[in-house]
Amino acid sequence: MLQFPRRSISSAIAALAIVASAPLLAAPICADKAIKMVIPQPAGGVGDVVARIIGEKAALLLEQPMIYDNRPGASTTIGTALAAAAKPDGCTLLHMTTTAVVASAIRDALPYNIERDLVPVVGIGSFPLALTVLESSKFKTVADLIAAAKAGDGLNYSTGGTGSMGHLSALRLLRESGTKGTHVPYKGNAPALQGLLASDVHFMFPSTFEALPLQQGGKVRVLAVTSESRLPSFAQVPTMKELGFADFAPRIWYVFLMPTATSPQVVQRVQEAFAKALADPAIAANLNARGFITEVRNSAEAATFLRTESARWKKVVQDNGIKSLD
């Protein structure tokens, strides 16, 4: 009868246990498929760029391909509805921004409910906005802009659509300065910026991500930013708070979500991958140079954040009488 040393038997059992558990540990987030990230913004826009920069790195960490499905339109409600109706199998990820909660506050009959149909995975941070005019304009300061609005029939301003952060920020500026203006909505910030560059409007509130290269290229002048403190990339530009607009700090934030009932283990793994992606020095440098403010929130923290934002923007919508989306 063959006999094996007790130590060899123990080692063999341990090895078998490792082998048996290996497939479970290496199980893909989405079995035999790529993870689909639904982006409810146009390709090439700031939200799309941010999603892809971080998504590519997260996909490498998850060791699973990531494909991107741009579904713009109706103030992000088209893409959000698609993701909310997807199977909770770990194969669908939604890239959500501030506009989504504003849209929910404006529309009562959406085919989804964010809190009911989607589970937050991770919050990554935000971009402040930049009060922007043409470099060739006569407006050198926010005071100049307000004086011109008071002296005439008001100013025109472009936005990426009704209910966007640029729209709500412009409304607040006009209301608090006692002036008036004409809203010129476009289907996204890219064409809205083109409207500004073509002198069709007087000012706009794009994100710092969008404004920086235009300022560096000598095409626009940024009069103020909506961050709490000055940004390194806009060191000579005052904040709205500095100029006397208390608590004027709207931002375009980003949160990733998955359909409700997605496995908590899957949510955890995706959350960790995106947090690690944001910690990558190259990615951090790329985003922070454009004014991005990194604020990593786990699933529970992101859920609390979304509820707070929903209440905040619902009040803004009601206070400004916004009743429809473009």
Secondary structure, DSSP 8 states (H G I E B T S, - for coil): -----HHHHHHHHHHHHHHHHHHHHT--SSTTS-EEEEE-S-TTSHHHHHHHHHHHHHHHHHTS-EEEEE---GGGHHHHHHHHTS-SSS-EEEEEEHHHHHHHHH-S--S--HHHHEEEEEEEEEEEBEEEEETTSS--SHHHHHHHHHHSS-EEEEESSTTSHHHHHHHHHHHHHT--EEEEE-SSHHHHHHHHHTTSSSEE--BHHHHHHHHHTTSEEEEEE-SSS--GGGTTS-BTTTTT-TT---EEEEEEEEETT--HHHHHHHHHHHHHHHH-HHHHHHHHTTT-EEEEE-HHHHHHHHHHHHHHHHHHHHHHT-----
